[in-house]
Amino acid sequence: MIVKKLTDFRVPAEWEPQEAVWLSWPVSDHIWPSARQEIWKCFATLAALMARYQRVRINADPAAHNLILQQLKEAKADLDEIELYPHTTDDVWCRDHGPVWLKNTNTGEVAISDWKFNAWGGKFEPYKRDDQVPQSMAKSLDLHAFPRKEVLEGGAIEVNGEGVLLTTEIVMLNRNRGGRVRADWKQALGNALNIKDILWLGEGLPNDDTDGHIDNIARFFQPNGVLTVESNGDEELKANARRLMARFRDVVHLPLPEVTINGQLVPASYANFVILNGAVIVPTFGVSQDEKALDIIKTAFPGRKVAGFGSRLLLEEGGAVHCLTSNQPQ
C-alpha cells in the first residue's frame, strides 16, 4: 500500500483548470417548500449555463434522477456534459457539505479533504446525509479521502493556490464549530491543506445563516489580488477592508446591494461568484448595482466570459451560486 503524504498536496485556486463543477439538487421538500417548481427550474437553468463551459456533476437521490433529467432537457442543457450521482443530500449547499479539493504538486493526483459538517453550528436539521457527501464523492470517483475531525465548511475558506488562506473569526472561532482558537486552526489547516499563511478577517455580512462566510465578503482573483465588498458604512466590513489592504497588493471593491425579501435584509453579495473554465458566473439581484458589479468582475478576469445569474430565489434560503457549487480540479 502506497502511503500518501499530505505535504505533497495543496488546495488549488478556483481559477485553475477544472475537471467538473458539482451541485447538490434540491430534492428534499423542506427546502423552498412554497417554490418547489421554481427552484427546480432555477437549478436546471444554472446547470445548463455551467455545462456550456465544463462538465457538471450532480448529487441527488436516485429516485429523483429521471425528473432531474426532464428538468435539464426543458432547460436545454447539454446532457452530454452532465452526470448524475446517487448521493442523497439533506440540503443544497455543496460548497459547504462537499469536500475541500486537493491536488498533488508532484503527480497531479486529485484527492479529497473530508471535514465534519454540522449545518453551520447545528442550525438546520437534518444534516447527517450532507456530512457523508465527501466520502460518497470520493468513492464514486475512486479518489483518496483524508478524513478530519474538525468542523469546516468550504465557504468558510478562500485560497489563492499558493498557500494563503482567507477566513473569518466569527465562523472559525465560533463555539458552534467547536470553539477552536487561531493556533488550533493554524495547525489543522497547515497539516490538512498545506496552508502557510492565514489572514483573519472579523465578521461577515449581516443576517448570514453561516454566521459570516468569507465567500460573501472577499475572494481572490489572482494570488495577490482580492475582490471585497464595500462597507456601506458598516464598521466591521471597514475593518476587514483595512486588513486586506495591509496585506495584498490589489484590493478591488464590489458594490454591496441592500436586498430585502419579505421585509428582511438578506446577505446578497456579488462576491459569491463561481469561477469555471473560461467563465465566471455572478449572482445578480435585479438591482441597479448589478451591471457595475459585472463590469468590475469582467476586468478582474480578462479572457473569461462573465455571466450574471438571477439569484433572488436562491437568497430565500440564504445563499447564491458559489454556495451551491464545488469545483473539482483537473
C-alpha positions as semicolon CSV with decimal commas, in nm:
position;residue;x (nm);y (nm);z (nm)
1;M;0,000;0,000;0,000
2;I;0,133;0,341;-0,100
3;V;0,122;0,591;0,186
4;K;0,006;0,931;0,062
5;K;0,177;1,230;0,221
6;L;-0,042;1,533;0,280
7;T;0,263;1,755;0,246
8;D;0,259;1,674;-0,127
9;F;-0,093;1,818;-0,169
10;R;-0,227;2,173;-0,191
11;V;-0,565;2,338;-0,244
12;P;-0,578;2,480;-0,599
13;A;-0,710;2,828;-0,667
14;E;-1,056;2,831;-0,820
15;W;-0,926;2,981;-1,146
16;E;-0,705;2,678;-1,212
17;P;-0,823;2,413;-1,466
18;Q;-1,123;2,212;-1,351
19;E;-1,248;1,862;-1,423
20;A;-1,604;1,943;-1,319
21;V;-1,831;2,157;-1,106
22;W;-2,069;1,991;-0,861
23;L;-2,424;2,072;-0,749
24;S;-2,647;1,909;-0,486
25;W;-3,002;1,904;-0,622
26;P;-3,294;2,044;-0,415
27;V;-3,475;1,713;-0,373
28;S;-3,576;1,747;-0,005
29;D;-3,920;1,903;0,023
30;H;-3,831;2,106;0,335
31;I;-3,620;2,348;0,127
32;W;-3,805;2,614;-0,075
33;P;-4,132;2,445;0,035
34;S;-4,352;2,705;-0,135
35;A;-4,146;2,726;-0,456
36;R;-4,066;2,367;-0,550
37;Q;-4,120;2,401;-0,926
38;E;-3,944;2,736;-0,937
39;I;-3,633;2,613;-0,757
40;W;-3,601;2,303;-0,974
41;K;-3,622;2,525;-1,281
42;C;-3,362;2,759;-1,128
43;F;-3,120;2,472;-1,068
44;A;-3,175;2,330;-1,416
45;T;-3,107;2,672;-1,569
46;L;-2,787;2,707;-1,365
47;A;-2,670;2,357;-1,458
48;A;-2,740;2,428;-1,826
49;L;-2,542;2,752;-1,809
50;M;-2,243;2,589;-1,641
51;A;-2,248;2,293;-1,882
52;R;-2,162;2,535;-2,163
53;Y;-1,816;2,563;-2,010
54;Q;-1,739;2,232;-1,842
55;R;-1,874;1,907;-1,703
56;V;-2,142;1,935;-1,435
57;R;-2,183;1,661;-1,174
58;I;-2,494;1,641;-0,960
59;N;-2,555;1,482;-0,619
60;A;-2,914;1,362;-0,592
61;D;-3,139;1,091;-0,456
62;P;-3,152;0,830;-0,736
63;A;-3,532;0,827;-0,715
64;A;-3,527;1,184;-0,849
65;H;-3,286;1,128;-1,139
66;N;-3,550;1,087;-1,411
67;L;-3,729;1,404;-1,304
68;I;-3,398;1,591;-1,290
69;L;-3,314;1,478;-1,644
70;Q;-3,654;1,605;-1,760
71;Q;-3,591;1,943;-1,596
72;L;-3,248;1,961;-1,760
73;K;-3,398;1,882;-2,101
74;E;-3,654;2,159;-2,056
75;A;-3,367;2,396;-1,974
76;K;-3,197;2,286;-2,299
77;A;-2,892;2,163;-2,110
78;D;-2,621;1,970;-2,291
79;L;-2,680;1,633;-2,127
80;D;-2,350;1,501;-2,264
81;E;-2,181;1,736;-2,016
82;I;-2,392;1,643;-1,713
83;E;-2,357;1,341;-1,484
84;L;-2,593;1,239;-1,204
85;Y;-2,462;1,057;-0,897
86;P;-2,668;0,861;-0,640
87;H;-2,560;1,074;-0,345
88;T;-2,865;1,170;-0,139
89;T;-2,835;1,503;0,044
90;D;-3,037;1,692;0,303
91;D;-2,973;2,038;0,160
92;V;-2,822;2,204;-0,146
93;W;-2,513;2,388;-0,026
94;C;-2,245;2,175;-0,191
95;R;-1,970;2,429;-0,120
96;D;-2,016;2,362;0,249
97;H;-2,107;1,994;0,275
98;G;-1,886;1,891;-0,016
99;P;-1,511;1,826;0,005
100;V;-1,217;2,059;0,009
101;W;-1,032;1,953;-0,306
102;L;-0,661;1,874;-0,306
103;K;-0,405;1,829;-0,583
104;N;-0,066;1,661;-0,560
105;T;0,205;1,908;-0,660
106;N;0,429;1,628;-0,789
107;T;0,193;1,386;-0,964
108;G;-0,120;1,593;-1,032
109;E;-0,334;1,342;-0,841
110;V;-0,662;1,484;-0,713
111;A;-0,779;1,391;-0,362
112;I;-1,041;1,498;-0,110
113;S;-1,009;1,657;0,233
114;D;-1,317;1,545;0,428
115;W;-1,411;1,767;0,723
116;K;-1,706;1,731;0,956
117;F;-2,024;1,919;0,864
118;N;-2,278;2,023;1,130
119;A;-2,507;2,260;0,934
120;W;-2,337;2,583;1,045
121;G;-2,337;2,505;1,414
122;G;-2,641;2,278;1,422
123;K;-2,879;2,544;1,290
124;F;-3,067;2,325;1,043
125;E;-3,169;1,961;1,086
126;P;-3,126;1,711;0,932
127;Y;-2,768;1,716;0,808
128;K;-2,633;1,363;0,856
129;R;-2,653;1,280;0,484
130;D;-2,481;1,606;0,395
131;D;-2,192;1,512;0,624
132;Q;-2,147;1,191;0,424
133;V;-2,124;1,360;0,083
134;P;-1,742;1,390;0,058
135;Q;-1,697;1,019;0,129
136;S;-1,965;0,931;-0,128
137;M;-1,798;1,151;-0,388
138;A;-1,456;1,004;-0,315
139;K;-1,592;0,651;-0,351
140;S;-1,773;0,725;-0,678
141;L;-1,468;0,896;-0,828
142;D;-1,217;0,647;-0,681
143;L;-1,029;0,930;-0,511
144;H;-0,836;0,916;-0,185
145;A;-1,007;1,096;0,104
146;F;-0,819;1,238;0,401
147;P;-1,066;1,249;0,695
148;R;-1,059;1,528;0,954
149;K;-1,228;1,555;1,294
150;E;-1,281;1,933;1,284
151;V;-1,595;2,108;1,158
152;L;-1,521;2,314;0,846
153;E;-1,735;2,439;0,558
154;G;-1,590;2,511;0,215
155;G;-1,747;2,857;0,208
156;A;-1,559;2,946;0,526
157;I;-1,221;2,947;0,349
158;E;-1,079;3,117;0,040
159;V;-0,739;3,022;-0,103
160;N;-0,502;3,166;-0,364
161;G;-0,344;2,834;-0,466
162;E;-0,009;2,935;-0,318
163;G;-0,068;2,850;0,046
164;V;-0,251;3,168;0,153
165;L;-0,598;3,140;0,306
166;L;-0,864;3,396;0,400
167;T;-1,126;3,327;0,664
168;T;-1,338;3,495;0,931
169;E;-1,310;3,484;1,308
170;I;-1,688;3,488;1,353
171;V;-1,711;3,145;1,187
172;M;-1,386;2,964;1,257
173;L;-1,358;3,058;1,625
174;N;-1,728;3,009;1,693
175;R;-1,825;2,772;1,973
176;N;-2,086;2,617;1,746
177;R;-1,799;2,483;1,530
178;G;-1,602;2,353;1,826
179;G;-1,464;2,677;1,967
180;R;-1,110;2,629;1,841
181;V;-0,855;2,910;1,867
182;R;-0,633;3,052;1,596
183;A;-0,339;2,830;1,689
184;D;-0,558;2,520;1,651
185;W;-0,659;2,625;1,302
186;K;-0,307;2,718;1,201
187;Q;-0,201;2,364;1,282
188;A;-0,508;2,194;1,133
189;L;-0,512;2,391;0,807
190;G;-0,137;2,362;0,774
191;N;-0,142;1,987;0,822
192;A;-0,454;1,912;0,616
193;L;-0,435;2,170;0,336
194;N;-0,069;2,276;0,335
195;I;-0,169;2,632;0,424
196;K;0,129;2,854;0,508
197;D;-0,039;3,187;0,584
198;I;-0,385;3,272;0,720
199;L;-0,534;3,621;0,703
200;W;-0,811;3,653;0,958
201;L;-1,099;3,889;0,887
202;G;-1,355;3,966;1,155
203;E;-1,726;3,939;1,082
204;G;-1,923;3,869;0,766
205;L;-2,246;4,006;0,624
206;P;-2,545;4,071;0,849
207;N;-2,815;3,800;0,859
208;D;-2,586;3,535;0,709
209;D;-2,706;3,194;0,833
210;T;-2,347;3,071;0,817
211;D;-2,252;3,336;1,078
212;G;-2,032;3,513;0,822
213;H;-1,865;3,310;0,548
214;I;-1,566;3,455;0,367
215;D;-1,713;3,378;0,023
216;N;-1,969;3,653;0,076
217;I;-1,712;3,922;0,156
218;A;-1,369;3,856;-0,001
219;R;-1,247;3,646;-0,295
220;F;-0,910;3,609;-0,464
221;F;-0,895;3,695;-0,834
222;Q;-0,518;3,646;-0,854
223;P;-0,257;3,531;-0,599
224;N;-0,205;3,885;-0,466
225;G;-0,540;4,034;-0,561
226;V;-0,873;4,031;-0,375
227;L;-1,224;4,140;-0,461
228;T;-1,407;4,254;-0,149
229;V;-1,743;4,412;-0,077
230;E;-1,790;4,779;0,002
231;S;-1,872;4,854;0,364
232;N;-2,182;5,071;0,315
233;G;-2,080;5,230;0,644
234;D;-2,055;4,901;0,833
235;E;-1,760;4,928;1,074
236;E;-1,685;4,554;1,071
237;L;-1,664;4,550;0,691
238;K;-1,443;4,861;0,700
239;A;-1,208;4,680;0,938
240;N;-1,199;4,379;0,706
241;A;-1,102;4,602;0,413
242;R;-0,820;4,759;0,613
243;R;-0,677;4,415;0,690
244;L;-0,694;4,316;0,325
245;M;-0,532;4,638;0,200
246;A;-0,248;4,598;0,450
247;R;-0,173;4,251;0,317
248;F;-0,243;4,239;-0,059
249;R;-0,122;4,448;-0,350
250;D;-0,455;4,473;-0,533
251;V;-0,780;4,511;-0,340
252;V;-1,083;4,593;-0,556
253;H;-1,421;4,682;-0,410
254;L;-1,752;4,540;-0,527
255;P;-2,080;4,721;-0,459
256;L;-2,283;4,575;-0,173
257;P;-2,652;4,573;-0,264
258;E;-2,921;4,606;0,000
259;V;-3,170;4,336;-0,092
260;T;-3,475;4,255;0,118
261;I;-3,708;3,956;0,091
262;N;-4,036;3,969;0,282
263;G;-3,906;4,277;0,461
264;Q;-3,588;4,105;0,578
265;L;-3,237;4,213;0,473
266;V;-3,066;3,914;0,312
267;P;-2,691;3,852;0,257
268;A;-2,680;3,943;-0,112
269;S;-2,322;3,958;-0,236
270;Y;-2,157;3,977;-0,577
271;A;-1,852;3,815;-0,414
272;N;-2,046;3,488;-0,420
273;F;-1,946;3,425;-0,782
274;V;-1,818;3,089;-0,906
275;I;-1,522;3,056;-1,144
276;L;-1,538;2,797;-1,423
277;N;-1,314;2,706;-1,715
278;G;-1,346;3,015;-1,933
279;A;-1,627;3,176;-1,736
280;V;-1,736;3,342;-1,413
281;I;-2,100;3,309;-1,303
282;V;-2,203;3,606;-1,088
283;P;-2,518;3,628;-0,876
284;T;-2,742;3,918;-0,971
285;F;-3,038;4,054;-0,779
286;G;-3,238;4,277;-1,013
287;V;-3,096;4,597;-0,863
288;S;-2,907;4,895;-1,002
289;Q;-2,565;4,773;-0,885
290;D;-2,580;4,453;-1,094
291;E;-2,416;4,599;-1,405
292;K;-2,140;4,775;-1,212
293;A;-2,053;4,452;-1,033
294;L;-2,044;4,257;-1,359
295;D;-1,813;4,517;-1,515
296;I;-1,572;4,503;-1,218
297;I;-1,559;4,124;-1,230
298;K;-1,503;4,129;-1,608
299;T;-1,199;4,349;-1,551
300;A;-1,071;4,117;-1,278
301;F;-1,099;3,808;-1,500
302;P;-0,986;3,906;-1,852
303;G;-1,032;3,626;-2,102
304;R;-1,329;3,476;-1,918
305;K;-1,692;3,517;-2,010
306;V;-1,878;3,683;-1,721
307;A;-2,245;3,590;-1,693
308;G;-2,499;3,710;-1,442
309;F;-2,740;3,464;-1,283
310;G;-3,058;3,586;-1,114
311;S;-3,027;3,475;-0,752
312;R;-3,310;3,630;-0,553
313;L;-3,486;3,295;-0,523
314;L;-3,165;3,133;-0,400
315;L;-3,135;3,401;-0,133
316;E;-3,466;3,291;0,017
317;E;-3,265;3,001;0,162
318;G;-2,960;3,219;0,232
319;G;-2,703;3,165;-0,044
320;A;-2,607;3,210;-0,407
321;V;-2,405;3,039;-0,680
322;H;-2,072;2,994;-0,501
323;C;-2,251;2,843;-0,202
324;L;-2,426;2,595;-0,434
325;T;-2,119;2,469;-0,618
326;S;-1,799;2,274;-0,559
327;N;-1,510;2,296;-0,808
328;Q;-1,331;1,968;-0,878
329;P;-0,977;2,039;-1,008
330;Q;-0,833;1,877;-1,315
